[in-house]
Amino acid sequence: MKIISSIKDLCCKDIMQSVFELNNLDFEVFKKLRELKESKIDVIARSLNKDRSMIYRSLQKLISCKLCEKKTKNIRTGGYYHLYVCTNLESVRKEIEKCIDNWHISIKNNLDKLEKEL
């Protein structure tokens, strides 16, 4: 069965990209941010040799998926800057498990309709 053989070859990157609909850059930004603990966009962009706007879009996607957070820091002399921090891996794991459980329930429910539809 084709789907079974492809599932055997899945890695963590594949799972995260599927569950959260991430592209390769989004995943690389997530990994880099985990490595850095917390960071500004400029630092991530330089370390990945990418444009700030590309990194910004990936970070926005990671925030929307609850894979990272944006923290605003004030500067004493005025102004502010943003730091990005990854969500802890336990929370990420729970979210992935929840998505897989929901997918499983959906598949089972649709299988129950198999005889009616075919």
PyMOL commands that set and color helices and strands:
alter all, ss='L'
color gray80, all
select helices_A, chain A and resi 2-8+12-20+24-36+41-48+52-64+89-112+114-117
alter helices_A, ss='H'
color red, helices_A
select strands_A, chain A and resi 38-39+68-74+80-86
alter strands_A, ss='S'
color yellow, strands_A
deselect
rebuild
show_as cartoon
